[in-house]
Amino acid sequence: MAILKIARMGHPVLLQRAEPVADPTAPEIRRLIADMIETMDDAAGAGLAAPQVHVPLRLFLYRVPAERSSGAEDDAPMPTAVLINPTLEPLGEAQELRWEGCLSIPGLRGAVPRRARIRYQGVDAEGQAVAREASGFHAGVVQHEFDHLDGILYPMRMTDLSLFGFTEELARAMQARQEAAR
Ligand code: NI
């Protein structure tokens, strides 16, 4: 296994449409997934798409950390999962603003409008069909990673750039607001 180099915003691989995975259980795909898991864990991320490690294929990893779960059944804590050749559809019209970061845009966070509920399908690392419904963080992380496969980075989805900034500064501002409210 190996820790892979993560492409940062500005690299063209992050802006291209990724190609379907021809054989999800091929040895080279298995190796890529193992390396991506090591890379995501090393960077303490909650999601990582293949284009972020310079491989333009339709495959990503995601997880729902316990501290990010809303407690809803379709947003339950979930260990790292693999989704290959995914499809995604919104359930209903509802949207919500979700704070997001990205391993390709280190140090920054932004509030991104996302569909509140989605249904997604694909194939896992064993080639088994996956079909799930998701809300909350689970829905947000899947939409974020799915976007990577179409060359879309979260700032491209933002509608209010005043809600975009350095994680450190945003935390400082939030703390100042909380102190002022006390
Ligand atoms: Ni990302």
Residues whose N, C-alpha, C, O or C-beta is under 5 A from the ligand:
A	BS01	NI	G101 C102 L103
